[in-house]
């Protein structure tokens, strides 16, 4: 019994060392937010739980992330602020206290659109519409390589943004997409 108590107290002591972050892949139209956190310094960590709700400190939903250091939370409502915290648990099921809390509001609005034009000089220009004032990562996929951020652009007050791919003329087949940044 003392071993469990020591572990419980040890886990409680490390809760403050878990650092929770919201990654820049939250998408309002999909209602998703991807969260990541630092690994617990304790040696006997079996996994992590993510807690969230719409009031600070009042978590109504739990997602078990297992041993992963990130999780995507789905079915969130755009325009609503959610508060997230993470705990870790050991192989005995003892759980730490909460990490720092992060509040995040999914932007409301419609799904951004993306159009591509290629000039006679083979300059690739991406024109998009999104949330006014929001910043988007522009990603490219070439030759089965992973998606790569090639730049960022911020939508103006009308929601319009434009980006010129500096390598557009030298690319063979290339796919593009927008990723909400903030």
N, C-alpha and C positions, 0 to 999 in steps of 0.2 A: 504494500500500500504506500509506503514512503517513496518508492521509486516513482509511482504514478504522480504523487504529489510533487516530487521534485521536477518531473517532466512538465506537469501542468504549470508550476511556477516558472520554470525555464521558458516555456512557450509564451506565457503572459509577458515575460520580460522582453521578448524579441518582437512583440507586436509593433512597437514603435520603430523598429528597424526595417520593416517592410515598407517600401516606397511605392505607392500606387500612382500610375500615370495613365492619362487618356491618350491613346495613339491617334494619329491624324488620319484615321480611316473611318471616322464616323460619317454615316451617310443619312441625311434626313429622309430621303425618299424611301430608303430601305428600312429605316427605323433601327439601325445598328450602331453600336459603339464598341470599339475594340479597346480593351484595357490590358495593361502590362504592369508588372511589379518586379521588384528586385527579389532575389532568392533569399530565403531565411538563412541566417548564419548557423542555425541549429543543425546538428548532424542527423537527427532522426525525423526528418520531415517526410510524411507520406503524401501530402497534397495540400491544396489550397481551396478555400471557398471564397466566392465573391458574393457580397451582399449589396443590395441596392433597394432604394425606395424613392418616393417623391418628397420626403421630408428629411431634413438633416438629422442624422442619428436614429432614424426610425426606418429600419430596413425590412421590407415586406417580402423580398424575394431572395432566394439563395441559389447560386449556380456553383456546382462542384467542378473545379477546373482540373482535378487530379494533380499530377506532378507538374503540369504545364505552368509556365510563368506568364501566360496571357490567355485571354478568352474573349470571344465576341458575344456580346449580349444583344439579342434580337428582339423584335416586336416592341421597340420603344416608340413613344408618341412624339412626333416633332413638335417643338415649341414648349415642351414640358422639361423642367429641370429635374434631373435624377442625381442622387447622391450615392456614391460607391465606396465600399471599404472591403479589404481583404483580410482573411485570417489564414493561418496555417494549422495543420493538425498532424499529429504523429501517428505511428503505427498502432498505438493503443486507443486512438480516437480522441485523445485530449486535444482541445482546440485553444489557440492563442486568443488574446483580445484583438480588437480591430486595429488595422493599420490606420494611417492618416486617411481622412475622408476627402474625396474629390467630388465637386459638383459639376455637372455638365448639362448644358441645354442643347438638344438637337435643334438645329435651325429649322424653321418651318419653310415651306415653299414646295415648289415642284421640282421634279427631276431635271437636272441641267441637260442641255442639248449640246451637241458637238458637231460642227461641220468642218469639212476639210476641203481646201482648194489648193491646186498646184498651178503655179504660174508657168509661162512659157520657158522661163529660166530654171524651172524645176524647184522653185522656192515653195515650201510647204507652209501654209498658213492655217492655223486652227482658229475658228471663230466659235464662241460658245455663249450660252446664256445660263445663268445660275442665280444664286442668292445675291442681291446687291451687297457689296462690301465684304463678301466672303472670299477667302483665298482658296485656290485649287491647285493641286499638284497636277502637272501634265505628265503622263506616263507613256512610254513607248515600248513596244514588244517587237523584236526583230529576230528572225532566224531561230525560233524556239527558245531564245534566251528568256530569263525571267523579266517581268515588267520592271522597268527602270524609270525613276523620276528624271525627266530631262529639263524641267523648269517649273516655275510657279507663275500664276497670274491671279490678280484680284479683280473681281467683277466690279464694274462701276455702279453708280447709283441707279442705273436702269437694269443692272444684272448682266451687262454685256462684258465680255472679255475676249482678248485676242492674243495669240502666241504664234511666233514664227519659229519653226524647228530649225536650229542652226545647222543640223546635219541632214536636213530633209532631202537635199539634192543628191547626197551620196548614199542614202538608204535605198536598198532594194525594196522588198516588201516590208511594210511597217504598219503596225496597228497602234492606235492611240486611244487613251481614255482619260477622263477626268477623275480626280480623287479629292473629296472635300478635305481641306486642311484645317481651316478655322475661320 
